[in-house]
Amino acid sequence: MPLNMIKLCVGVSDVETLERNAERSDWRIVHTRMTPKRAAEIEDGGSLYWVIKGSVLCRQPILDISTVGEGAASRCEIKLESRVIRTAPLARRPFQGWRYFDKDVPPDLTAAEATDLPGDLVRELRELGAW
């Protein structure tokens, strides 16, 4: 099973906005300060799971992780596929930066399950066990 990452999707209010922005090349590279020590495990089929408004709602497969620059000016660049894959909603508290994400990873939604219902409604239906 590949190792994944999880990160807050700041400034994005819904998955549709992320899907539109993911088509632009400048949105396919995520910059972080710290390079993951387990980058090789992540590059072997891992994804970046996005937390949008308090829930994990989607993921993007990771293509490459590299460190740019040297010393205090160095940073990590995570290159993502433009494809955004919706997942079952999973509540998540806010946190800083990114985290490894290998336990309790939400399953991908099928095309039939990935409806145009608002994320809040989908999350509530799942919590109630109605969906």
JOGI-V113571 format. One record per backbone hydrogen bond with DSSP energy under -1.0 kcal/mol. NH is the residue of the N-H (numbers start at 1). CO is the residue of the C=O. Records with the same first field share a line. If there is no record, write none. Layout:
# JOGI-V113571
NH->CO  CO
This chain:
# JOGI-V113571
5->47
6->99
7->49
9->51
10->8
12->9
18->14
19->15
20->16
21->17
22->18
24->21
27->24
28->25
30->78
32->76
39->36
42->38
43->39
45->43
46->42
48->60
49->5
50->58
51->7
52->55
56->90
57->50
59->85
60->48
62->46
63->79
64->79
66->77
68->75
73->70
74->71
75->68
76->32
77->66
78->30
79->64
80->28
81->61
85->59
87->57
88->107
90->56
92->54
99->6
101->4
109->86
114->110
115->113
122->118
123->119
124->120
125->121
126->122
127->123
128->124
130->125
